[in-house]
Amino acid sequence: MSVPPALQTIVVGVVVERRKAQSPWIDYTWRAVSVLPGAAAAPAWTVLAEQGERTTIYAGSAEIALFRTETGNYRDNLDSGAPLLWVALRPTGGESPYELFGVSADPAEGEGWSQSPGDLVDAVAMPEQVRALIEDFVAEHHVEQPFIKRKRSRADPELLTRSAPGRKERE
């Protein structure tokens, strides 16, 4: 099944934090800490600041893809009072420990990303400029879908009883 193209994309930059771990099994913990509107001129994995055992790094830029079919999820996120963006980082095994897999404003997509073992998914505050663009997208493309409750078919009592002797059973 192919995914339809996004109607709109928003370019953002992602900042992550690396901290010295308090664990004998890993050296560092990683987490996304913020999203910036637009792409920065700095290359991916540029160190922004070092404070003791904590290092802030620009992980790179990504596009938030907006789809007409997900406007209900975007609206619910915006109406929550503290809208969030979900950032997914995927291990590389290379020089940079993670690659920026994606950024989404859809809570369902963010939850789906968290099901992949090894990936790091964090929710961060949505910048005001990004919020305004998503609000405009929802206002333009959202169509309220009525909830239709399905009704069950009544069970056929004849199918629930044993077959009479001499009568063939259904296959």
Chimera marker file (.cmm) of the C-alpha trace (Angstrom):
<marker_set name="trace">
<marker id="1" x="0.000" y="0.000" z="0.000" r="1" g="1" b="0" radius="0.5"/>
<marker id="2" x="1.493" y="3.320" z="-1.003" r="1" g="1" b="0" radius="0.5"/>
<marker id="3" x="1.322" y="6.443" z="1.113" r="1" g="1" b="0" radius="0.5"/>
<marker id="4" x="-0.203" y="9.465" z="-0.618" r="1" g="1" b="0" radius="0.5"/>
<marker id="5" x="2.091" y="12.478" z="-0.894" r="1" g="1" b="0" radius="0.5"/>
<marker id="6" x="1.952" y="15.079" z="1.843" r="1" g="1" b="0" radius="0.5"/>
<marker id="7" x="-0.050" y="18.203" z="1.015" r="1" g="1" b="0" radius="0.5"/>
<marker id="8" x="2.394" y="20.383" z="2.937" r="1" g="1" b="0" radius="0.5"/>
<marker id="9" x="5.754" y="20.004" z="4.645" r="1" g="1" b="0" radius="0.5"/>
<marker id="10" x="7.385" y="22.094" z="7.357" r="1" g="1" b="0" radius="0.5"/>
<marker id="11" x="11.182" y="22.066" z="7.680" r="1" g="1" b="0" radius="0.5"/>
<marker id="12" x="12.501" y="21.972" z="11.240" r="1" g="1" b="0" radius="0.5"/>
<marker id="13" x="15.861" y="21.504" z="12.948" r="1" g="1" b="0" radius="0.5"/>
<marker id="14" x="16.272" y="19.073" z="15.830" r="1" g="1" b="0" radius="0.5"/>
<marker id="15" x="18.433" y="19.519" z="18.927" r="1" g="1" b="0" radius="0.5"/>
<marker id="16" x="19.381" y="16.468" z="21.002" r="1" g="1" b="0" radius="0.5"/>
<marker id="17" x="21.130" y="16.048" z="24.311" r="1" g="1" b="0" radius="0.5"/>
<marker id="18" x="23.745" y="13.479" z="25.257" r="1" g="1" b="0" radius="0.5"/>
<marker id="19" x="24.298" y="12.828" z="28.982" r="1" g="1" b="0" radius="0.5"/>
<marker id="20" x="26.743" y="10.625" z="30.758" r="1" g="1" b="0" radius="0.5"/>
<marker id="21" x="24.777" y="7.562" z="31.853" r="1" g="1" b="0" radius="0.5"/>
<marker id="22" x="24.533" y="6.425" z="35.449" r="1" g="1" b="0" radius="0.5"/>
<marker id="23" x="24.613" y="2.825" z="34.254" r="1" g="1" b="0" radius="0.5"/>
<marker id="24" x="27.367" y="0.237" z="33.923" r="1" g="1" b="0" radius="0.5"/>
<marker id="25" x="25.876" y="-1.013" z="30.615" r="1" g="1" b="0" radius="0.5"/>
<marker id="26" x="25.830" y="2.179" z="28.528" r="1" g="1" b="0" radius="0.5"/>
<marker id="27" x="28.079" y="5.210" z="28.303" r="1" g="1" b="0" radius="0.5"/>
<marker id="28" x="25.525" y="7.869" z="27.343" r="1" g="1" b="0" radius="0.5"/>
<marker id="29" x="21.792" y="8.515" z="27.208" r="1" g="1" b="0" radius="0.5"/>
<marker id="30" x="20.308" y="10.428" z="24.288" r="1" g="1" b="0" radius="0.5"/>
<marker id="31" x="17.080" y="12.382" z="23.978" r="1" g="1" b="0" radius="0.5"/>
<marker id="32" x="15.560" y="15.030" z="21.745" r="1" g="1" b="0" radius="0.5"/>
<marker id="33" x="15.207" y="18.291" z="23.662" r="1" g="1" b="0" radius="0.5"/>
<marker id="34" x="13.820" y="20.803" z="21.152" r="1" g="1" b="0" radius="0.5"/>
<marker id="35" x="12.736" y="21.501" z="17.599" r="1" g="1" b="0" radius="0.5"/>
<marker id="36" x="13.599" y="24.748" z="15.849" r="1" g="1" b="0" radius="0.5"/>
<marker id="37" x="11.574" y="26.252" z="12.986" r="1" g="1" b="0" radius="0.5"/>
<marker id="38" x="13.500" y="26.026" z="9.711" r="1" g="1" b="0" radius="0.5"/>
<marker id="39" x="16.809" y="24.339" z="8.976" r="1" g="1" b="0" radius="0.5"/>
<marker id="40" x="20.032" y="25.603" z="10.523" r="1" g="1" b="0" radius="0.5"/>
<marker id="41" x="23.111" y="26.365" z="8.451" r="1" g="1" b="0" radius="0.5"/>
<marker id="42" x="25.176" y="24.038" z="10.659" r="1" g="1" b="0" radius="0.5"/>
<marker id="43" x="25.843" y="20.481" z="9.467" r="1" g="1" b="0" radius="0.5"/>
<marker id="44" x="24.157" y="17.572" z="11.233" r="1" g="1" b="0" radius="0.5"/>
<marker id="45" x="25.752" y="16.451" z="14.516" r="1" g="1" b="0" radius="0.5"/>
<marker id="46" x="27.321" y="19.801" z="15.283" r="1" g="1" b="0" radius="0.5"/>
<marker id="47" x="28.051" y="20.291" z="18.984" r="1" g="1" b="0" radius="0.5"/>
<marker id="48" x="26.222" y="23.384" z="20.250" r="1" g="1" b="0" radius="0.5"/>
<marker id="49" x="27.208" y="23.414" z="23.929" r="1" g="1" b="0" radius="0.5"/>
<marker id="50" x="28.991" y="21.336" z="26.539" r="1" g="1" b="0" radius="0.5"/>
<marker id="51" x="28.148" y="21.675" z="30.231" r="1" g="1" b="0" radius="0.5"/>
<marker id="52" x="29.834" y="19.122" z="32.441" r="1" g="1" b="0" radius="0.5"/>
<marker id="53" x="28.490" y="15.689" z="31.540" r="1" g="1" b="0" radius="0.5"/>
<marker id="54" x="25.825" y="17.109" z="29.235" r="1" g="1" b="0" radius="0.5"/>
<marker id="55" x="26.347" y="17.931" z="25.533" r="1" g="1" b="0" radius="0.5"/>
<marker id="56" x="23.770" y="19.637" z="23.311" r="1" g="1" b="0" radius="0.5"/>
<marker id="57" x="23.982" y="18.690" z="19.628" r="1" g="1" b="0" radius="0.5"/>
<marker id="58" x="22.223" y="19.859" z="16.454" r="1" g="1" b="0" radius="0.5"/>
<marker id="59" x="21.064" y="16.541" z="14.964" r="1" g="1" b="0" radius="0.5"/>
<marker id="60" x="20.034" y="17.947" z="11.586" r="1" g="1" b="0" radius="0.5"/>
<marker id="61" x="16.880" y="19.004" z="9.793" r="1" g="1" b="0" radius="0.5"/>
<marker id="62" x="13.737" y="17.068" z="8.967" r="1" g="1" b="0" radius="0.5"/>
<marker id="63" x="10.387" y="17.702" z="7.332" r="1" g="1" b="0" radius="0.5"/>
<marker id="64" x="7.071" y="17.430" z="9.129" r="1" g="1" b="0" radius="0.5"/>
<marker id="65" x="4.702" y="15.979" z="6.530" r="1" g="1" b="0" radius="0.5"/>
<marker id="66" x="1.068" y="17.086" z="6.820" r="1" g="1" b="0" radius="0.5"/>
<marker id="67" x="-1.702" y="14.902" z="5.399" r="1" g="1" b="0" radius="0.5"/>
<marker id="68" x="-5.357" y="15.772" z="4.907" r="1" g="1" b="0" radius="0.5"/>
<marker id="69" x="-6.462" y="12.457" z="6.435" r="1" g="1" b="0" radius="0.5"/>
<marker id="70" x="-4.688" y="13.189" z="9.742" r="1" g="1" b="0" radius="0.5"/>
<marker id="71" x="-6.124" y="16.650" z="10.456" r="1" g="1" b="0" radius="0.5"/>
<marker id="72" x="-8.230" y="15.268" z="13.320" r="1" g="1" b="0" radius="0.5"/>
<marker id="73" x="-5.065" y="14.065" z="15.088" r="1" g="1" b="0" radius="0.5"/>
<marker id="74" x="-3.321" y="17.397" z="14.462" r="1" g="1" b="0" radius="0.5"/>
<marker id="75" x="-6.352" y="19.262" z="15.824" r="1" g="1" b="0" radius="0.5"/>
<marker id="76" x="-6.475" y="17.119" z="18.962" r="1" g="1" b="0" radius="0.5"/>
<marker id="77" x="-2.751" y="17.750" z="19.507" r="1" g="1" b="0" radius="0.5"/>
<marker id="78" x="-3.212" y="21.514" z="19.110" r="1" g="1" b="0" radius="0.5"/>
<marker id="79" x="-6.249" y="21.512" z="21.431" r="1" g="1" b="0" radius="0.5"/>
<marker id="80" x="-4.324" y="19.720" z="24.191" r="1" g="1" b="0" radius="0.5"/>
<marker id="81" x="-3.056" y="23.030" z="25.556" r="1" g="1" b="0" radius="0.5"/>
<marker id="82" x="0.600" y="22.030" z="25.175" r="1" g="1" b="0" radius="0.5"/>
<marker id="83" x="1.043" y="20.805" z="21.566" r="1" g="1" b="0" radius="0.5"/>
<marker id="84" x="3.940" y="18.452" z="20.964" r="1" g="1" b="0" radius="0.5"/>
<marker id="85" x="6.110" y="17.168" z="18.139" r="1" g="1" b="0" radius="0.5"/>
<marker id="86" x="7.451" y="13.614" z="18.127" r="1" g="1" b="0" radius="0.5"/>
<marker id="87" x="11.094" y="13.135" z="17.166" r="1" g="1" b="0" radius="0.5"/>
<marker id="88" x="12.453" y="9.711" z="16.183" r="1" g="1" b="0" radius="0.5"/>
<marker id="89" x="16.165" y="8.867" z="16.178" r="1" g="1" b="0" radius="0.5"/>
<marker id="90" x="17.385" y="5.581" z="14.681" r="1" g="1" b="0" radius="0.5"/>
<marker id="91" x="20.716" y="3.940" z="15.622" r="1" g="1" b="0" radius="0.5"/>
<marker id="92" x="23.301" y="3.953" z="12.826" r="1" g="1" b="0" radius="0.5"/>
<marker id="93" x="26.199" y="1.953" z="14.204" r="1" g="1" b="0" radius="0.5"/>
<marker id="94" x="28.452" y="4.472" z="12.457" r="1" g="1" b="0" radius="0.5"/>
<marker id="95" x="30.357" y="7.619" z="13.333" r="1" g="1" b="0" radius="0.5"/>
<marker id="96" x="27.251" y="9.485" z="14.464" r="1" g="1" b="0" radius="0.5"/>
<marker id="97" x="25.348" y="7.182" z="16.841" r="1" g="1" b="0" radius="0.5"/>
<marker id="98" x="21.886" y="8.084" z="15.528" r="1" g="1" b="0" radius="0.5"/>
<marker id="99" x="20.246" y="9.402" z="12.394" r="1" g="1" b="0" radius="0.5"/>
<marker id="100" x="17.236" y="11.666" z="12.439" r="1" g="1" b="0" radius="0.5"/>
<marker id="101" x="14.441" y="9.345" z="11.298" r="1" g="1" b="0" radius="0.5"/>
<marker id="102" x="11.549" y="11.808" z="11.409" r="1" g="1" b="0" radius="0.5"/>
<marker id="103" x="9.503" y="14.501" z="13.124" r="1" g="1" b="0" radius="0.5"/>
<marker id="104" x="5.704" y="14.361" z="13.332" r="1" g="1" b="0" radius="0.5"/>
<marker id="105" x="2.828" y="16.417" z="14.697" r="1" g="1" b="0" radius="0.5"/>
<marker id="106" x="0.573" y="13.338" z="14.662" r="1" g="1" b="0" radius="0.5"/>
<marker id="107" x="0.409" y="11.613" z="18.080" r="1" g="1" b="0" radius="0.5"/>
<marker id="108" x="-0.595" y="8.312" z="16.459" r="1" g="1" b="0" radius="0.5"/>
<marker id="109" x="2.448" y="8.348" z="14.198" r="1" g="1" b="0" radius="0.5"/>
<marker id="110" x="4.687" y="9.179" z="17.160" r="1" g="1" b="0" radius="0.5"/>
<marker id="111" x="3.255" y="6.248" z="19.072" r="1" g="1" b="0" radius="0.5"/>
<marker id="112" x="3.788" y="3.997" z="16.070" r="1" g="1" b="0" radius="0.5"/>
<marker id="113" x="7.442" y="4.987" z="15.880" r="1" g="1" b="0" radius="0.5"/>
<marker id="114" x="7.911" y="4.071" z="19.544" r="1" g="1" b="0" radius="0.5"/>
<marker id="115" x="7.072" y="0.430" z="18.742" r="1" g="1" b="0" radius="0.5"/>
<marker id="116" x="10.310" y="-0.047" z="16.789" r="1" g="1" b="0" radius="0.5"/>
<marker id="117" x="12.981" y="-1.552" z="19.066" r="1" g="1" b="0" radius="0.5"/>
<marker id="118" x="16.183" y="0.444" z="19.246" r="1" g="1" b="0" radius="0.5"/>
<marker id="119" x="14.664" y="3.702" z="18.021" r="1" g="1" b="0" radius="0.5"/>
<marker id="120" x="14.495" y="6.647" z="20.405" r="1" g="1" b="0" radius="0.5"/>
<marker id="121" x="11.231" y="8.603" z="20.295" r="1" g="1" b="0" radius="0.5"/>
<marker id="122" x="10.750" y="11.761" z="22.345" r="1" g="1" b="0" radius="0.5"/>
<marker id="123" x="7.959" y="14.311" z="22.486" r="1" g="1" b="0" radius="0.5"/>
<marker id="124" x="9.118" y="17.932" z="22.563" r="1" g="1" b="0" radius="0.5"/>
<marker id="125" x="7.283" y="21.249" z="22.736" r="1" g="1" b="0" radius="0.5"/>
<marker id="126" x="5.970" y="22.523" z="19.416" r="1" g="1" b="0" radius="0.5"/>
<marker id="127" x="7.453" y="25.913" z="18.434" r="1" g="1" b="0" radius="0.5"/>
<marker id="128" x="4.929" y="28.733" z="17.999" r="1" g="1" b="0" radius="0.5"/>
<marker id="129" x="5.723" y="29.207" z="14.282" r="1" g="1" b="0" radius="0.5"/>
<marker id="130" x="5.157" y="25.506" z="13.575" r="1" g="1" b="0" radius="0.5"/>
<marker id="131" x="1.932" y="25.549" z="15.605" r="1" g="1" b="0" radius="0.5"/>
<marker id="132" x="0.606" y="28.452" z="13.518" r="1" g="1" b="0" radius="0.5"/>
<marker id="133" x="1.368" y="26.626" z="10.247" r="1" g="1" b="0" radius="0.5"/>
<marker id="134" x="-0.341" y="23.451" z="11.453" r="1" g="1" b="0" radius="0.5"/>
<marker id="135" x="-3.371" y="25.418" z="12.681" r="1" g="1" b="0" radius="0.5"/>
<marker id="136" x="-3.679" y="26.993" z="9.220" r="1" g="1" b="0" radius="0.5"/>
<marker id="137" x="-3.397" y="23.559" z="7.582" r="1" g="1" b="0" radius="0.5"/>
<marker id="138" x="-6.122" y="22.110" z="9.833" r="1" g="1" b="0" radius="0.5"/>
<marker id="139" x="-8.402" y="25.122" z="9.222" r="1" g="1" b="0" radius="0.5"/>
<marker id="140" x="-8.032" y="24.704" z="5.468" r="1" g="1" b="0" radius="0.5"/>
<marker id="141" x="-8.225" y="20.912" z="5.108" r="1" g="1" b="0" radius="0.5"/>
<marker id="142" x="-10.144" y="19.431" z="8.053" r="1" g="1" b="0" radius="0.5"/>
<marker id="143" x="-13.467" y="17.777" z="7.262" r="1" g="1" b="0" radius="0.5"/>
<marker id="144" x="-15.417" y="16.500" z="10.264" r="1" g="1" b="0" radius="0.5"/>
<marker id="145" x="-16.107" y="12.776" z="9.907" r="1" g="1" b="0" radius="0.5"/>
<marker id="146" x="-19.304" y="11.644" z="11.596" r="1" g="1" b="0" radius="0.5"/>
<marker id="147" x="-19.013" y="8.673" z="13.923" r="1" g="1" b="0" radius="0.5"/>
<marker id="148" x="-21.099" y="5.776" z="12.652" r="1" g="1" b="0" radius="0.5"/>
<marker id="149" x="-21.759" y="3.049" z="15.147" r="1" g="1" b="0" radius="0.5"/>
<marker id="150" x="-21.948" y="-0.324" z="13.500" r="1" g="1" b="0" radius="0.5"/>
<marker id="151" x="-24.724" y="-2.697" z="14.473" r="1" g="1" b="0" radius="0.5"/>
<marker id="152" x="-24.061" y="-6.364" z="14.943" r="1" g="1" b="0" radius="0.5"/>
<marker id="153" x="-25.974" y="-8.945" z="12.988" r="1" g="1" b="0" radius="0.5"/>
<marker id="154" x="-28.129" y="-11.146" z="15.162" r="1" g="1" b="0" radius="0.5"/>
<marker id="155" x="-26.847" y="-14.674" z="15.595" r="1" g="1" b="0" radius="0.5"/>
<marker id="156" x="-28.642" y="-17.367" z="13.610" r="1" g="1" b="0" radius="0.5"/>
<marker id="157" x="-29.794" y="-19.952" z="16.207" r="1" g="1" b="0" radius="0.5"/>
<marker id="158" x="-29.860" y="-22.686" z="13.534" r="1" g="1" b="0" radius="0.5"/>
<marker id="159" x="-26.127" y="-22.322" z="13.015" r="1" g="1" b="0" radius="0.5"/>
<marker id="160" x="-25.480" y="-22.579" z="16.752" r="1" g="1" b="0" radius="0.5"/>
<marker id="161" x="-27.102" y="-26.027" z="17.194" r="1" g="1" b="0" radius="0.5"/>
<marker id="162" x="-25.677" y="-29.405" z="16.306" r="1" g="1" b="0" radius="0.5"/>
<marker id="163" x="-26.720" y="-30.852" z="13.011" r="1" g="1" b="0" radius="0.5"/>
<marker id="164" x="-29.572" y="-33.301" z="12.926" r="1" g="1" b="0" radius="0.5"/>
<marker id="165" x="-28.626" y="-36.953" z="12.221" r="1" g="1" b="0" radius="0.5"/>
<marker id="166" x="-28.341" y="-37.598" z="8.508" r="1" g="1" b="0" radius="0.5"/>
<marker id="167" x="-27.856" y="-33.900" z="7.726" r="1" g="1" b="0" radius="0.5"/>
<marker id="168" x="-24.486" y="-32.875" z="6.335" r="1" g="1" b="0" radius="0.5"/>
<marker id="169" x="-22.449" y="-30.399" z="8.338" r="1" g="1" b="0" radius="0.5"/>
<marker id="170" x="-21.285" y="-27.194" z="6.762" r="1" g="1" b="0" radius="0.5"/>
<marker id="171" x="-17.736" y="-27.203" z="5.530" r="1" g="1" b="0" radius="0.5"/>
<link id1="1" id2="2" r="1" g="1" b="0" radius="0.2"/>
<link id1="2" id2="3" r="1" g="1" b="0" radius="0.2"/>
<link id1="3" id2="4" r="1" g="1" b="0" radius="0.2"/>
<link id1="4" id2="5" r="1" g="1" b="0" radius="0.2"/>
<link id1="5" id2="6" r="1" g="1" b="0" radius="0.2"/>
<link id1="6" id2="7" r="1" g="1" b="0" radius="0.2"/>
<link id1="7" id2="8" r="1" g="1" b="0" radius="0.2"/>
<link id1="8" id2="9" r="1" g="1" b="0" radius="0.2"/>
<link id1="9" id2="10" r="1" g="1" b="0" radius="0.2"/>
<link id1="10" id2="11" r="1" g="1" b="0" radius="0.2"/>
<link id1="11" id2="12" r="1" g="1" b="0" radius="0.2"/>
<link id1="12" id2="13" r="1" g="1" b="0" radius="0.2"/>
<link id1="13" id2="14" r="1" g="1" b="0" radius="0.2"/>
<link id1="14" id2="15" r="1" g="1" b="0" radius="0.2"/>
<link id1="15" id2="16" r="1" g="1" b="0" radius="0.2"/>
<link id1="16" id2="17" r="1" g="1" b="0" radius="0.2"/>
<link id1="17" id2="18" r="1" g="1" b="0" radius="0.2"/>
<link id1="18" id2="19" r="1" g="1" b="0" radius="0.2"/>
<link id1="19" id2="20" r="1" g="1" b="0" radius="0.2"/>
<link id1="20" id2="21" r="1" g="1" b="0" radius="0.2"/>
<link id1="21" id2="22" r="1" g="1" b="0" radius="0.2"/>
<link id1="22" id2="23" r="1" g="1" b="0" radius="0.2"/>
<link id1="23" id2="24" r="1" g="1" b="0" radius="0.2"/>
<link id1="24" id2="25" r="1" g="1" b="0" radius="0.2"/>
<link id1="25" id2="26" r="1" g="1" b="0" radius="0.2"/>
<link id1="26" id2="27" r="1" g="1" b="0" radius="0.2"/>
<link id1="27" id2="28" r="1" g="1" b="0" radius="0.2"/>
<link id1="28" id2="29" r="1" g="1" b="0" radius="0.2"/>
<link id1="29" id2="30" r="1" g="1" b="0" radius="0.2"/>
<link id1="30" id2="31" r="1" g="1" b="0" radius="0.2"/>
<link id1="31" id2="32" r="1" g="1" b="0" radius="0.2"/>
<link id1="32" id2="33" r="1" g="1" b="0" radius="0.2"/>
<link id1="33" id2="34" r="1" g="1" b="0" radius="0.2"/>
<link id1="34" id2="35" r="1" g="1" b="0" radius="0.2"/>
<link id1="35" id2="36" r="1" g="1" b="0" radius="0.2"/>
<link id1="36" id2="37" r="1" g="1" b="0" radius="0.2"/>
<link id1="37" id2="38" r="1" g="1" b="0" radius="0.2"/>
<link id1="38" id2="39" r="1" g="1" b="0" radius="0.2"/>
<link id1="39" id2="40" r="1" g="1" b="0" radius="0.2"/>
<link id1="40" id2="41" r="1" g="1" b="0" radius="0.2"/>
<link id1="41" id2="42" r="1" g="1" b="0" radius="0.2"/>
<link id1="42" id2="43" r="1" g="1" b="0" radius="0.2"/>
<link id1="43" id2="44" r="1" g="1" b="0" radius="0.2"/>
<link id1="44" id2="45" r="1" g="1" b="0" radius="0.2"/>
<link id1="45" id2="46" r="1" g="1" b="0" radius="0.2"/>
<link id1="46" id2="47" r="1" g="1" b="0" radius="0.2"/>
<link id1="47" id2="48" r="1" g="1" b="0" radius="0.2"/>
<link id1="48" id2="49" r="1" g="1" b="0" radius="0.2"/>
<link id1="49" id2="50" r="1" g="1" b="0" radius="0.2"/>
<link id1="50" id2="51" r="1" g="1" b="0" radius="0.2"/>
<link id1="51" id2="52" r="1" g="1" b="0" radius="0.2"/>
<link id1="52" id2="53" r="1" g="1" b="0" radius="0.2"/>
<link id1="53" id2="54" r="1" g="1" b="0" radius="0.2"/>
<link id1="54" id2="55" r="1" g="1" b="0" radius="0.2"/>
<link id1="55" id2="56" r="1" g="1" b="0" radius="0.2"/>
<link id1="56" id2="57" r="1" g="1" b="0" radius="0.2"/>
<link id1="57" id2="58" r="1" g="1" b="0" radius="0.2"/>
<link id1="58" id2="59" r="1" g="1" b="0" radius="0.2"/>
<link id1="59" id2="60" r="1" g="1" b="0" radius="0.2"/>
<link id1="60" id2="61" r="1" g="1" b="0" radius="0.2"/>
<link id1="61" id2="62" r="1" g="1" b="0" radius="0.2"/>
<link id1="62" id2="63" r="1" g="1" b="0" radius="0.2"/>
<link id1="63" id2="64" r="1" g="1" b="0" radius="0.2"/>
<link id1="64" id2="65" r="1" g="1" b="0" radius="0.2"/>
<link id1="65" id2="66" r="1" g="1" b="0" radius="0.2"/>
<link id1="66" id2="67" r="1" g="1" b="0" radius="0.2"/>
<link id1="67" id2="68" r="1" g="1" b="0" radius="0.2"/>
<link id1="68" id2="69" r="1" g="1" b="0" radius="0.2"/>
<link id1="69" id2="70" r="1" g="1" b="0" radius="0.2"/>
<link id1="70" id2="71" r="1" g="1" b="0" radius="0.2"/>
<link id1="71" id2="72" r="1" g="1" b="0" radius="0.2"/>
<link id1="72" id2="73" r="1" g="1" b="0" radius="0.2"/>
<link id1="73" id2="74" r="1" g="1" b="0" radius="0.2"/>
<link id1="74" id2="75" r="1" g="1" b="0" radius="0.2"/>
<link id1="75" id2="76" r="1" g="1" b="0" radius="0.2"/>
<link id1="76" id2="77" r="1" g="1" b="0" radius="0.2"/>
<link id1="77" id2="78" r="1" g="1" b="0" radius="0.2"/>
<link id1="78" id2="79" r="1" g="1" b="0" radius="0.2"/>
<link id1="79" id2="80" r="1" g="1" b="0" radius="0.2"/>
<link id1="80" id2="81" r="1" g="1" b="0" radius="0.2"/>
<link id1="81" id2="82" r="1" g="1" b="0" radius="0.2"/>
<link id1="82" id2="83" r="1" g="1" b="0" radius="0.2"/>
<link id1="83" id2="84" r="1" g="1" b="0" radius="0.2"/>
<link id1="84" id2="85" r="1" g="1" b="0" radius="0.2"/>
<link id1="85" id2="86" r="1" g="1" b="0" radius="0.2"/>
<link id1="86" id2="87" r="1" g="1" b="0" radius="0.2"/>
<link id1="87" id2="88" r="1" g="1" b="0" radius="0.2"/>
<link id1="88" id2="89" r="1" g="1" b="0" radius="0.2"/>
<link id1="89" id2="90" r="1" g="1" b="0" radius="0.2"/>
<link id1="90" id2="91" r="1" g="1" b="0" radius="0.2"/>
<link id1="91" id2="92" r="1" g="1" b="0" radius="0.2"/>
<link id1="92" id2="93" r="1" g="1" b="0" radius="0.2"/>
<link id1="93" id2="94" r="1" g="1" b="0" radius="0.2"/>
<link id1="94" id2="95" r="1" g="1" b="0" radius="0.2"/>
<link id1="95" id2="96" r="1" g="1" b="0" radius="0.2"/>
<link id1="96" id2="97" r="1" g="1" b="0" radius="0.2"/>
<link id1="97" id2="98" r="1" g="1" b="0" radius="0.2"/>
<link id1="98" id2="99" r="1" g="1" b="0" radius="0.2"/>
<link id1="99" id2="100" r="1" g="1" b="0" radius="0.2"/>
<link id1="100" id2="101" r="1" g="1" b="0" radius="0.2"/>
<link id1="101" id2="102" r="1" g="1" b="0" radius="0.2"/>
<link id1="102" id2="103" r="1" g="1" b="0" radius="0.2"/>
<link id1="103" id2="104" r="1" g="1" b="0" radius="0.2"/>
<link id1="104" id2="105" r="1" g="1" b="0" radius="0.2"/>
<link id1="105" id2="106" r="1" g="1" b="0" radius="0.2"/>
<link id1="106" id2="107" r="1" g="1" b="0" radius="0.2"/>
<link id1="107" id2="108" r="1" g="1" b="0" radius="0.2"/>
<link id1="108" id2="109" r="1" g="1" b="0" radius="0.2"/>
<link id1="109" id2="110" r="1" g="1" b="0" radius="0.2"/>
<link id1="110" id2="111" r="1" g="1" b="0" radius="0.2"/>
<link id1="111" id2="112" r="1" g="1" b="0" radius="0.2"/>
<link id1="112" id2="113" r="1" g="1" b="0" radius="0.2"/>
<link id1="113" id2="114" r="1" g="1" b="0" radius="0.2"/>
<link id1="114" id2="115" r="1" g="1" b="0" radius="0.2"/>
<link id1="115" id2="116" r="1" g="1" b="0" radius="0.2"/>
<link id1="116" id2="117" r="1" g="1" b="0" radius="0.2"/>
<link id1="117" id2="118" r="1" g="1" b="0" radius="0.2"/>
<link id1="118" id2="119" r="1" g="1" b="0" radius="0.2"/>
<link id1="119" id2="120" r="1" g="1" b="0" radius="0.2"/>
<link id1="120" id2="121" r="1" g="1" b="0" radius="0.2"/>
<link id1="121" id2="122" r="1" g="1" b="0" radius="0.2"/>
<link id1="122" id2="123" r="1" g="1" b="0" radius="0.2"/>
<link id1="123" id2="124" r="1" g="1" b="0" radius="0.2"/>
<link id1="124" id2="125" r="1" g="1" b="0" radius="0.2"/>
<link id1="125" id2="126" r="1" g="1" b="0" radius="0.2"/>
<link id1="126" id2="127" r="1" g="1" b="0" radius="0.2"/>
<link id1="127" id2="128" r="1" g="1" b="0" radius="0.2"/>
<link id1="128" id2="129" r="1" g="1" b="0" radius="0.2"/>
<link id1="129" id2="130" r="1" g="1" b="0" radius="0.2"/>
<link id1="130" id2="131" r="1" g="1" b="0" radius="0.2"/>
<link id1="131" id2="132" r="1" g="1" b="0" radius="0.2"/>
<link id1="132" id2="133" r="1" g="1" b="0" radius="0.2"/>
<link id1="133" id2="134" r="1" g="1" b="0" radius="0.2"/>
<link id1="134" id2="135" r="1" g="1" b="0" radius="0.2"/>
<link id1="135" id2="136" r="1" g="1" b="0" radius="0.2"/>
<link id1="136" id2="137" r="1" g="1" b="0" radius="0.2"/>
<link id1="137" id2="138" r="1" g="1" b="0" radius="0.2"/>
<link id1="138" id2="139" r="1" g="1" b="0" radius="0.2"/>
<link id1="139" id2="140" r="1" g="1" b="0" radius="0.2"/>
<link id1="140" id2="141" r="1" g="1" b="0" radius="0.2"/>
<link id1="141" id2="142" r="1" g="1" b="0" radius="0.2"/>
<link id1="142" id2="143" r="1" g="1" b="0" radius="0.2"/>
<link id1="143" id2="144" r="1" g="1" b="0" radius="0.2"/>
<link id1="144" id2="145" r="1" g="1" b="0" radius="0.2"/>
<link id1="145" id2="146" r="1" g="1" b="0" radius="0.2"/>
<link id1="146" id2="147" r="1" g="1" b="0" radius="0.2"/>
<link id1="147" id2="148" r="1" g="1" b="0" radius="0.2"/>
<link id1="148" id2="149" r="1" g="1" b="0" radius="0.2"/>
<link id1="149" id2="150" r="1" g="1" b="0" radius="0.2"/>
<link id1="150" id2="151" r="1" g="1" b="0" radius="0.2"/>
<link id1="151" id2="152" r="1" g="1" b="0" radius="0.2"/>
<link id1="152" id2="153" r="1" g="1" b="0" radius="0.2"/>
<link id1="153" id2="154" r="1" g="1" b="0" radius="0.2"/>
<link id1="154" id2="155" r="1" g="1" b="0" radius="0.2"/>
<link id1="155" id2="156" r="1" g="1" b="0" radius="0.2"/>
<link id1="156" id2="157" r="1" g="1" b="0" radius="0.2"/>
<link id1="157" id2="158" r="1" g="1" b="0" radius="0.2"/>
<link id1="158" id2="159" r="1" g="1" b="0" radius="0.2"/>
<link id1="159" id2="160" r="1" g="1" b="0" radius="0.2"/>
<link id1="160" id2="161" r="1" g="1" b="0" radius="0.2"/>
<link id1="161" id2="162" r="1" g="1" b="0" radius="0.2"/>
<link id1="162" id2="163" r="1" g="1" b="0" radius="0.2"/>
<link id1="163" id2="164" r="1" g="1" b="0" radius="0.2"/>
<link id1="164" id2="165" r="1" g="1" b="0" radius="0.2"/>
<link id1="165" id2="166" r="1" g="1" b="0" radius="0.2"/>
<link id1="166" id2="167" r="1" g="1" b="0" radius="0.2"/>
<link id1="167" id2="168" r="1" g="1" b="0" radius="0.2"/>
<link id1="168" id2="169" r="1" g="1" b="0" radius="0.2"/>
<link id1="169" id2="170" r="1" g="1" b="0" radius="0.2"/>
<link id1="170" id2="171" r="1" g="1" b="0" radius="0.2"/>
</marker_set>
